[in-house]
Amino acid sequence: MLLNPFCPLTAGKVLALKATVALLLTLLIKSRVQIAGASALGLLLLLLQTLVFLAISGGLALAAGGAAFYAMQQRRQQAAAS
């Protein structure tokens, strides 16, 4: 059975959707909780939002790299079989 070489791209789309939801959720929580301009909780949520965004961006880069590697391996196997 042949695997779809674009399957990791689907995983990338799911990760992008999760990143968007997490970003919007933390923005909503931050806007509701932040009372003063520089409250400690607001800064903590801003730090959390930044870390989540960086982590999910890293996951997207990893998924894209995996998709490229998988596609390259498939091309090499097809070239060797020919």
N, C-alpha and C positions, 0 to 999 in steps of 0.2 A: 504494500500500500504506500503510495507516494504521500509525503507530508507537504502541506502547503508552505512554501518558503516565506510567504507574507504573514504567517501566523504571528510572529513576534511583533509585527506592525499593529496587529489587532490588540495585542497586549499593550503596546504603546498608546493606542487610543484610549484604552481603559484607564491606564495610568494618568493620561492627560485629563480625563474626565474626573478622576479621583482628586487630582491636584486642584482642579477648578472648584470642586465642591468643598475641599478642605480650606482653600483660600477664602471663598465666600463665607463659609461658616465661621472661620476665625475673625474675619472682618465684621460679621454681624455681632459676634460675642464681644469683640473689642469695642464696637460702637455703643453697645448697650451698657457695658460695664465701666467704660472710661468716663469718669466724672470730671476730673481736672485734666488739663493739657498734658501734664507730665506725671500722672499717677503711676505708682509702682506696678499696679496690676496691668495698666495699659502698656507699659514698657515690657512687662513679662509676656503679654499676649503678642506684642509686636515681634519680640525675639522668637516666640514659638512659631509665629506665622512665617518668619524668615527661614527658620530651620526646616520647617515642613516643606516650604517651597524648594529649598536647596536639595533636600533629600529626594523629593519627587522628580526634580529636574535631573538628578543623578540617575534615578531609575529609568527615566526616559532615554537618557544618553546610553545607558547600559542596554536597554532593549533595542535601540537603533543599532548599536554596535553588534549585538548578537544577531540581528537580522542580516546585517551586511556580511558578517562572518559565515552565517549559515548559507546565504546565497552564493558566496564565493566557494564554499565547500561543495555545494551542489554543482556548480559550473565545472569545478575541477574533476568531480566524479564523472560527469557527463563527457567531458573531454577525454578522460582516461578510457572510458568505455567505447568511445568512437574509434 
